Amino acid sequence: MKKITFFILFLIIQQSIFAQKNQYADFIKTWNFIKYYHHDLASRKIDADSLFLVNIENVSPKQNFNEIITLLTRNLDTKTSSKPIVEDQKDILSVNQNFDWFQKNKKISPENKKLLNDIYKNRFDYGLLEEGKSVNDEKKYPFSKEENLPLKYRLLTMAKIQGTVDYLFPHKYLMDKNFDSYFNTLLEEAVKSPTRKDFETVLAKAVSQFQDSHAFSFYRQLNYKDKILFNVSYYSPFDFQIVDNHLLVTNLIFPEICGKAHIKTGDKITEINGKSISDIIKEKSKLISVSNHQKLTYVLSTYEYNLIWPDNLPKKTLTVQSGSKRFSTQIELINATDKSLVSVISKYVNNKYNKIKNRRLINKDIAYFKTDATMDFMENVDDDKLDAKMDSILEDASRNKAIVFDMRGYPDWGGFIFHYVYKYFSPVENYFYKYYEPNLKNLGTFSLRDPKYNFPEIKDKTVHSYSGKVFILVNPDTRSASEWYSMSLQKIFPQSITIGQQTSGADGDVVKINLPGDYLLEFTGNGIFYPDNTQTQQIGIRINELIKYKDQDILDNRDLEFERVLNYLN
């Protein structure tokens, strides 16, 4: 009888919590609004997290929206003593800012609408923050990896994610239009989450909605990523690359294991454990954040990320297309705890990336620069002689019929293109982009940064015009700063031809936000556009000639970008 009574009591409590979903959503929306706009919270005079944690426990299913607003604002100074902020920026990215949730909400009283409107009208100017403080500052709340976060901290985590989207992420307008509705569904899942693993699944789903390659790293912080993304315990005995809707087997790392399963190089795997590759890709897109499909298939094809598996079983059933033959086979994966086998994998991966690192286009008529291998120019060169050394290198390059900038990687030295290539080749004004940064006078909007930051200030600059051919090579590994510098090169050399595959689509600076549970949310914090307002987020930079690799191109280790350059010179 006691067990039955306890069970009934448990159900009543759970139903009561779940019934508060709408109240929690209203609470979070209101809290974020006053957190970012109310003078006392935004200035840090009152701790926003404390306001949340103290009051979230007082939310009940019977409360209406007006009572939620009162709960959060009852002890705040709601009298306007400061002068309303006057906007002095003309070019503002304001598409994200939308207050319909309260201004057009019939459930909210005229008095509370006026209250919220007054808070916004007399909002805090973040330019007045104390030195060393930032709008992105958030407290850390550590919890043991095995411990599920208490409900109020799970809700605080979700609130900070929504606040980031609404007030700090410049590309909210590119997200799914139903994000707010989906967020409320995730909020309910967060409330129901009985374990840390369940809650981390909710977090993965939420962060994936950013559709931002800068947020891709979030999955690595999940303590239960092996049970969510199945990428830790077992590794493939063969390397592969996603092409269209199949995995192309590119190398046999463990030939004996592959031989037993009748897998050979060139085979196409169309299903894993009865699930199509296209369905697996779709499932993974709901758990990891990338800006575009090209980047998604790129990271899922990256062997060491090991993200392609649909489950955590040590043995997989594969559907294989081998020439005209189609068959099903079982294959044993490599246990990550087997050090001897893992050492074989490590050696293979290192050799693979050494080949990529050492990839060069060598031709007597071409000056070739590789974006992740420019630091060598500074080796053993005194600071006072670096300018002369770089001028000499670029002067030599200008004597060639063509210059190739291989941007398929991350720049190891930003000064090479931003300062020295600009200094030698570019006209004084190099307005190659529009950079929107958080508008400190109206958070949630983004203002155009002064164009003078587009290029370095160099006294007595001399321009060396170059009339030869210029090629910029790109792929999904052209990310962030690499995309940025590629845009600069396109402007410096109007005759340039950009060749390759869609880039990462995450230009701009990375912003980092602490979340409860020792998570760090990274995302693109600025809006980067071409001068004509062409978007780069998600889309990537402009490409003149798009390259698509076929199965045989990959198996033959062809570099189609290099080949295209050479075709231009022949």
C-alpha positions, 0 to 999 in steps of 0.5 A: 500500500505504501508503494502505491501511495508513493507512486501516486504521489510521485505522479502528482508531483511530476504532473505538476512540474510538467504542467508548468512548462508554459509558465517556465517558458514565460518566466525565461522569456521575461527574465532574459528581457530584464536581464539584458535591458533593465539597468540594475541587472545589465549593469551587474548591480543586481545579479541576474542569476540570483534573481532567476534561481530564487524565483524559479522555485516559486513558479506554479502551474496556476500563475498567469503571465502577468503574475510571472512578470510581477514575480520577476520585477516586484523588487526591481526599481521600475521608475525611469531615472535615466534618459532614454538612449538615443540611437546614433548608428545608421546601419543597424542589423535589427531583424532579430529584435522582436517583442511581439511576445509581450507587445501583442500578447493579449494575456499581458495587461496594459500595465505590464506591457508599459512596464516592459516597454519602459524598461526597454526604452530606458535600457542600459548602455553596455558601453558603460560597463566597468573595464574588464567586464563584458556582455558575454560574462556568465558565472560558472556552476560546476557539477560532477559529471555523473550528477544530473543538474538540479531542476532550477539549474537545468532551467537556468542553462536553457534560459541562457541558451535562449538568451544567447539566441535572442540577444547575442547571436546575430544570425537568429534570423537564419535559424528555423522559424519555429525555434521558439516553439521547438525550444519550448518542447526542449524545455519540457524535455529538460524538465523531465530529464531524469539523468545527466545523459538525458539532459545532455541530449536536450542540450545537444538538440538545442545547440544544433539549432544554431546551425553555426559551425563555430558551435560544432565544438559543443558536442565534445564537452558532453560527458555522455557523448558516447551514448548520444553520438556513439563516437568514443568506444569503437572505431572503424577498421576502414577509412571512408568519405561521404559521397552523396548518400553513401560511405565510400571506403577509401582505405583499409586500416585493418585489412584482415578485419575488412577482408573477413567482412568482404569489404574492399577499397572502393566499396559503397556502404549505403546502410548501417544496421538497416539505417540509410546513410542519408537518415543517419546524416539527418539524425546527426544534424539534430545533435551537432551544429554546423552551418551547411550540409557540405560542412556536415558531411565533411565533419561526419567524414572525418575519421577521428571524429568518429561521428557516423555511427547510429549506435554504440554496438561493437559489431555493425551490419553493413549494406554494401554496393561493390561494383554491380554486386550488393550484399549485407555483411557484419564487421567488427569495430576497433575497441578504443580500449585496445592500445595496440590497435589504437596505436595503429589508428593513430599512426594512420591518422597522423600519416594521412594529415601529414600528407595534407599538411605537406600538400603543395602545388609546385610549378615554375610559373606559380607562386604558391602560398598555403594559409596554414604554413606561413609562420615559416616566413618569420623563422630566424628573422629579426623583427626589424627585418621582417618587413623587408623579408616579406616584401622580398617574398611578395616581390618574387611572387609578383614575377610569376604568371600566377599566384595561388592562395590555398585557403583550405585550412586555418591560418597559422599567421593572420598577419600574412594576408591582413598586413603583408599581402595588403601592404604590398598589393592592395590599394589603400582602401580595402573595403572587402566586408561589412562587419556587424558587432553587438550594438551596445546601446540596443542589445539584440541588434548589431551595428556596422563597425567603423570601416577603418578596421577593415585594413591596417594603417600603414604610413606611406603605403606603396601599391604594387599592382599585379596583372597575373592570374590569382587563384584562391582555393577553398573547401569546408575546412576554409573556416572563420578567419580563413573565410575572412582572409579569402574575402580580403584576397578577393577584393585585393585581386579583382581578377582572382578566381575562387575555386573549390567547395562550399566553405564552413559558413561561419565567418566572424569572431567566436563568442564564448558563454559559460553554461551551468555544468561546466559547458562552454557555448561557442558561436559566431558573434558578428555578422559578416557580409560582403559590401553589397550585403551578400550574406556569408553565414551558412552560405560561405564565401563566393566561389567562382568555380564549384568543385564536386569530387566523384568517387573515383577522384577521391580513390585516385587522390586527385586534387581537382582544385590544383588541376583546375589551376593548371588547366588555366595556365596551359 
